[in-house]
Amino acid sequence: MVGAGHRYRYVGPADVRASVADAPEGWPIRSPAELGAYLAAADLRDREEPFTYVIDPAGSLRLAPRHSEHVACAGGGEVLGAGEIAFAGERGGWIVTEVSNHSTGYCPDPTSWVAVAGALDRAGIDRPEDFTVAVVFRRCLDFGERNLVRDGDYICALCGAELPEDVEPRLTAQPSTDQRPC
């Protein structure tokens, strides 16, 4: 079962991974002071939108500008969670205002919230009770493409095939040799 401590491997395009092989890893955030320093050093344009984040295998939050690839933020490795996150200054500290599991490179399950919440708690950063936006990912068993499930509609956006509703085949399925055209 997917849950706390589940590691997600990169499932995105190989060319994307290769294109960011030399990019720096995301900045580790282990305290409010480290978050404040990171945000103070960030380009103003980057602070105006959510950041790319991953939770590394040690359970630490890592941040990068939103236009960064999650696989670069993770240094190419596995993650416990990934998505986008935004902060606001409040009461002399920082609070998470938005957080999602939206990462098409890692496709983390909504249960990855446990790892995200743990990383934020350890860093001393106030957070919501759950993702502000939770995304469900599934791979089409017929066509092999990753899909975002919207409004509980488990239908492939590319070929119209039904997507698996259970968690386990969510991204492990490979395209069949008898692919339907889109």
Phi, psi and chi 1 to 4 in degrees:
 res  aa     phi    psi   chi1   chi2   chi3   chi4
   1 MET       -  142.3  178.0  175.5  163.8      -
   2 VAL   -77.7  138.5  177.1      -      -      -
   3 GLY   179.4 -151.9      -      -      -      -
   4 ALA   -56.1  130.6      -      -      -      -
   5 GLY    83.6   -2.1      -      -      -      -
   6 HIS   -65.3  132.6  179.9   81.5      -      -
   7 ARG   -98.5  134.1  -69.3  178.7 -179.2 -127.5
   8 TYR  -107.1  128.1  -62.5   91.3      -      -
   9 ARG   -92.5  159.4   61.5 -178.1  167.5   71.2
  10 TYR   -68.4  128.2  179.2   71.5      -      -
  11 VAL  -121.7    9.4  -65.5      -      -      -
  12 GLY   -81.1 -174.0      -      -      -      -
  13 PRO   -62.9  137.9  -20.1   30.8      -      -
  14 ALA   -62.6  -34.6      -      -      -      -
  15 ASP   -68.0  -30.8   61.2  -31.4      -      -
  16 VAL   -67.6  -46.9  169.6      -      -      -
  17 ARG   -57.6  -44.8  177.0 -176.8 -130.5  152.6
  18 ALA   -64.9  -36.7      -      -      -      -
  19 SER   -69.5  -18.6   73.3      -      -      -
  20 VAL  -114.8   16.0  -62.3      -      -      -
  21 ALA   -57.6  -31.9      -      -      -      -
  22 ASP   -98.8    3.3  -65.5  -29.6      -      -
  23 ALA   -72.6  149.4      -      -      -      -
  24 PRO   -69.6  150.2   22.5  -29.4      -      -
  25 GLU   -67.6  162.7  -72.1 -175.3   27.0      -
  26 GLY   -63.8  155.4      -      -      -      -
  27 TRP   -76.9  126.0 -168.7  -93.3      -      -
  28 PRO   -71.7  136.2   22.8  -28.3      -      -
  29 ILE  -121.3  109.9  -55.1  -64.5      -      -
  30 ARG  -120.0    1.8  -64.9  174.1  -64.1 -101.4
  31 SER  -159.9  161.8   69.8      -      -      -
  32 PRO   -58.9  -34.7  -25.6   35.0      -      -
  33 ALA   -65.2  -41.5      -      -      -      -
  34 GLU   -65.3  -37.8  -73.1 -178.7  -14.6      -
  35 LEU   -65.2  -45.6  176.3   59.6      -      -
  36 GLY   -58.8  -42.5      -      -      -      -
  37 ALA   -65.5  -42.1      -      -      -      -
  38 TYR   -62.8  -47.8  177.4   79.7      -      -
  39 LEU   -66.1  -36.9  -65.5  174.1      -      -
  40 ALA   -64.9  -34.5      -      -      -      -
  41 ALA   -83.6  -16.8      -      -      -      -
  42 ALA   -70.5  146.7      -      -      -      -
  43 ASP   -58.0  140.2 -175.1  -79.6      -      -
  44 LEU   -54.6  -39.8  178.4   60.1      -      -
  45 ARG   -62.4  -37.2  -67.9  172.6  -61.4 -151.1
  46 ASP   -69.0  -32.6  -69.6  -26.4      -      -
  47 ARG   -73.0  -16.7  -70.4 -171.7  -55.0 -134.0
  48 GLU   -84.9   -3.4  -67.1  174.7  -10.3      -
  49 GLU  -136.5  165.6   56.9 -173.3   15.8      -
  50 PRO   -61.6  155.9  -22.8   33.5      -      -
  51 PHE   -97.2  155.3  -68.5   89.5      -      -
  52 THR   -75.6  137.1  -67.5      -      -      -
  53 TYR  -137.8  157.1   81.0   85.0      -      -
  54 VAL  -137.6  157.3  -61.2      -      -      -
  55 ILE  -107.1  114.7  -52.7  -58.8      -      -
  56 ASP   -73.5  168.4   67.3   23.9      -      -
  57 PRO   -58.4  -22.0  -28.4   37.4      -      -
  58 ALA   -82.4   -4.7      -      -      -      -
  59 GLY    90.1   16.2      -      -      -      -
  60 SER   -97.8  145.0  -65.5      -      -      -
  61 LEU   -76.0  134.9  174.0   67.9      -      -
  62 ARG  -126.6  135.1  -69.8 -174.3  169.5  -87.7
  63 LEU  -117.9  149.8  -66.4  178.8      -      -
  64 ALA  -149.9  160.3      -      -      -      -
  65 PRO   -56.9  152.7  -24.2   34.6      -      -
  66 ARG   -56.7  -34.8 -174.5  178.5 -160.4  177.2
  67 HIS   -74.5   -2.4   60.0  -90.2      -      -
  68 SER   -77.5  151.5  -58.0      -      -      -
  69 GLU   -82.1  141.6  -65.9  -68.8  -21.9      -
  70 HIS   -58.5  -37.5  -73.3   96.3      -      -
  71 VAL   -65.2  -31.9   68.5      -      -      -
  72 ALA   -70.9  -44.9      -      -      -      -
  73 CYS   -56.4  -35.8 -171.5      -      -      -
  74 ALA   -86.4    1.3      -      -      -      -
  75 GLY    64.7   24.5      -      -      -      -
  76 GLY    84.3   -5.8      -      -      -      -
  77 GLY   -93.4 -172.7      -      -      -      -
  78 GLU   -74.7  160.1  -66.0 -179.8  -27.1      -
  79 VAL  -135.2  162.0  -60.4      -      -      -
  80 LEU   -96.2  -15.5  -57.9  178.5      -      -
  81 GLY  -170.4  159.8      -      -      -      -
  82 ALA  -162.6  153.1      -      -      -      -
  83 GLY   165.8 -147.7      -      -      -      -
  84 GLU  -125.0  146.3  -65.0 -179.2  -16.5      -
  85 ILE  -145.7  142.7 -168.0  166.5      -      -
  86 ALA  -129.0  151.3      -      -      -      -
  87 PHE  -128.6  157.1  -56.1   93.5      -      -
  88 ALA  -139.0  146.7      -      -      -      -
  89 GLY   -74.8  133.9      -      -      -      -
  90 GLU  -153.2  133.0 -172.0  173.9  -75.0      -
  91 ARG    49.5   42.9  -61.4 -177.1  -50.4  -87.8
  92 GLY    75.3    7.9      -      -      -      -
  93 GLY  -139.0 -158.2      -      -      -      -
  94 TRP  -124.1  146.8  -64.1   99.4      -      -
  95 ILE  -132.7  144.5 -175.2  168.3      -      -
  96 VAL   -77.8  124.2  174.5      -      -      -
  97 THR  -101.1  -27.6   57.5      -      -      -
  98 GLU  -143.5  141.7  -61.5  173.2   36.9      -
  99 VAL  -156.7  132.7   59.9      -      -      -
 100 SER  -133.3  171.7   75.0      -      -      -
 101 ASN  -107.0   27.7   63.3  -39.3      -      -
 102 HIS   -79.4   94.4 -168.6 -175.1      -      -
 103 SER  -143.2  103.9  166.6      -      -      -
 104 THR   -75.8   -9.1   56.4      -      -      -
 105 GLY   -81.8  -33.1      -      -      -      -
 106 TYR  -112.5  -24.7  -76.0   96.9      -      -
 107 CYS    50.2   54.1  -58.6      -      -      -
 108 PRO   -69.7  145.4   27.1  -34.1      -      -
 109 ASP   -72.0  154.2 -164.0   73.2      -      -
 110 PRO   -57.0  -22.4  -30.0   37.9      -      -
 111 THR   -69.5   -8.1   59.7      -      -      -
 112 SER   -67.0   -8.3   66.2      -      -      -
 113 TRP   -54.0  -35.3  172.5 -108.8      -      -
 114 VAL   -56.1  -44.8  174.0      -      -      -
 115 ALA   -69.6  -39.7      -      -      -      -
 116 VAL   -64.8  -48.8  175.9      -      -      -
 117 ALA   -60.6  -41.5      -      -      -      -
 118 GLY   -62.1  -42.9      -      -      -      -
 119 ALA   -64.6  -43.4      -      -      -      -
 120 LEU   -66.0  -41.6  -68.6  167.0      -      -
 121 ASP   -62.1  -46.1  -70.3  -12.9      -      -
 122 ARG   -62.3  -32.3  -77.7 -173.1  -64.0  -77.0
 123 ALA   -81.9   -7.4      -      -      -      -
 124 GLY    73.3   32.1      -      -      -      -
 125 ILE  -109.0  124.4  -59.3  166.1      -      -
 126 ASP   -61.2  144.4  -72.5  -22.1      -      -
 127 ARG  -146.1  164.0   60.7  171.9  175.5   80.1
 128 PRO   -73.5  175.7   21.6  -26.7      -      -
 129 GLU   -78.9  -15.5  -69.4  -61.1  -47.3      -
 130 ASP  -161.9  178.0 -154.4  -17.0      -      -
 131 PHE   -56.2  139.6  -73.7  121.0      -      -
 132 THR   -76.3  -26.0   54.9      -      -      -
 133 VAL  -138.4  117.9  174.8      -      -      -
 134 ALA  -108.5  130.2      -      -      -      -
 135 VAL  -111.0  139.4  179.5      -      -      -
 136 VAL  -107.9  128.4  174.0      -      -      -
 137 PHE  -112.1  144.4  -62.9   95.1      -      -
 138 ARG  -145.8  151.8  -66.0  -66.3 -173.3  -89.0
 139 ARG  -101.1  134.8 -175.1  177.1  -60.0  -83.9
 140 CYS   -66.6  125.4  175.6      -      -      -
 141 LEU   -72.5  -23.8  -62.8  176.1      -      -
 142 ASP   -87.2  -45.1  -70.7  -11.2      -      -
 143 PHE  -100.7  -24.0 -163.6   64.8      -      -
 144 GLY    88.3    2.7      -      -      -      -
 145 GLU   -90.2  150.1  -73.2  -62.6  -40.3      -
 146 ARG   -73.6  142.4  -66.1  162.7  -68.6  143.6
 147 ASN  -133.2  148.0  -79.8 -101.3      -      -
 148 LEU   -94.5  126.9  -82.7   74.7      -      -
 149 VAL   -82.5  124.3  174.6      -      -      -
 150 ARG  -115.5  133.4  -60.8 -173.1 -170.1  -80.5
 151 ASP    54.3   34.3  -57.9  -39.0      -      -
 152 GLY    69.6   14.6      -      -      -      -
 153 ASP   -94.7   98.9 -170.2   14.0      -      -
 154 TYR   -86.0   65.4  -73.7   77.2      -      -
 155 ILE  -127.0  133.5  -59.8  -65.4      -      -
 156 CYS   -64.7  128.7  177.5      -      -      -
 157 ALA   -70.3  -19.6      -      -      -      -
 158 LEU   -93.1  -40.6  -63.0  175.2      -      -
 159 CYS  -123.6   -6.1   70.8      -      -      -
 160 GLY    83.2    2.1      -      -      -      -
 161 ALA   -71.3  155.3      -      -      -      -
 162 GLU   -71.5  138.9  -73.0 -171.5   34.9      -
 163 LEU   -95.7  150.5  -62.1  171.0      -      -
 164 PRO   -65.3  137.4   19.7  -26.8      -      -
 165 GLU   -88.8  -23.7  -70.3 -170.2   31.7      -
 166 ASP   -80.6  163.3   58.5  -26.7      -      -
 167 VAL   -77.7  -42.2  174.3      -      -      -
 168 GLU   -58.1  -45.8  -69.7  -50.6  -44.7      -
 169 PRO   -83.1   14.0   27.5  -31.5      -      -
 170 ARG   -53.8  -37.3   69.7 -175.6 -159.4   38.7
 171 LEU  -141.0    5.7  -67.2  166.2      -      -
 172 THR   -89.0  -16.6   57.7      -      -      -
 173 ALA   -66.5  141.7      -      -      -      -
 174 GLN  -105.7  154.7  -63.2  -59.3  -47.3      -
 175 PRO   -59.5  140.9   -9.7   15.5      -      -
 176 SER   -74.1  163.8   69.1      -      -      -
 177 THR   -79.0  -13.2   55.7      -      -      -
 178 ASP  -106.3   67.1 -176.5   28.6      -      -
 179 GLN   -78.2  141.3  -66.9  179.8    3.2      -
 180 ARG   -83.8  142.2  -70.7 -170.3 -103.6  179.1
 181 PRO   -71.9  152.1   24.9  -30.8      -      -
 182 CYS   -90.9      -  -70.0      -      -      -
